[in-house]
Amino acid sequence: MRKNPMNIVKLIALLLSCILLYIIHLANPTFFPTLWQVLKSGDLMGTADYIRSFGSWAMFFSFWLVLFVNALGFPPAIIFSTANTLIFGIVPGIVLSVIAETVGVTVSFLLMRFLFRSSAERLIAKHPRLGKIDSYSGENGFTVMLIARMVPYLPSALLNAIGALSAISLRDYVIASFIGKFPSTAIEAIIGHDTVLKNPDPTRLVLVCIAAVILVVGAWYYEKAQKKKASRLH
């Protein structure tokens, strides 16, 4: 029985991922244990202090840390987005977190699509109802993903998996994730920031909610324009 070359490639991809984790451990043996203790304690100020301890490399380290966490899908990114606002300020902290989170979920999307999409397609081919859902995800995936990303505290790993197994294009996934993460990350980070510093400011949350509504309306027009463009080409 001949081996499927794609299965070998997938095995190599998983092996390389494990090697990367091992390299991180070799480069800094205290990284994973320290990170685990910080997360286990749930101490947001402790997390901020840990990131701040990297000095001039703190922003660079935080970027890769948030990217890694979002690619892995665990733990919740709110811990680090809140820490970023405490270290770098609200606006810079949110922007840093959103960019890093978007890159992270894109890495997760690409890995899971590469590893599991072919299996999902075989399952979809056997069930007409799943085929309709898959077709819908391809046609309307941008709007669905955008709105889902805007929901605060919704597990990122779940959305990564749904996106990877669906027919949404990479472009739509990345754009929807990037735009959608701004309001959700901002809400989570601002609430965490204000809770830690005991300095609530409802005005910021109201502005974020208004921005979210504007983004949804803009996404609706974008999706409508894309469908019109596609219909002209056909």
Secondary structure as GFF3:
##gff-version 3
##sequence-region A 1 234
A	DSSP	alpha_helix	5	27	.	.	.	ID=ss1
A	DSSP	alpha_helix	31	41	.	.	.	ID=ss2
A	DSSP	alpha_helix	44	52	.	.	.	ID=ss3
A	DSSP	three_ten_helix	55	57	.	.	.	ID=ss4
A	DSSP	alpha_helix	58	72	.	.	.	ID=ss5
A	DSSP	alpha_helix	78	88	.	.	.	ID=ss6
A	DSSP	alpha_helix	90	126	.	.	.	ID=ss7
A	DSSP	alpha_helix	128	150	.	.	.	ID=ss8
A	DSSP	alpha_helix	156	165	.	.	.	ID=ss9
A	DSSP	alpha_helix	170	197	.	.	.	ID=ss10
A	DSSP	alpha_helix	202	233	.	.	.	ID=ss11
###
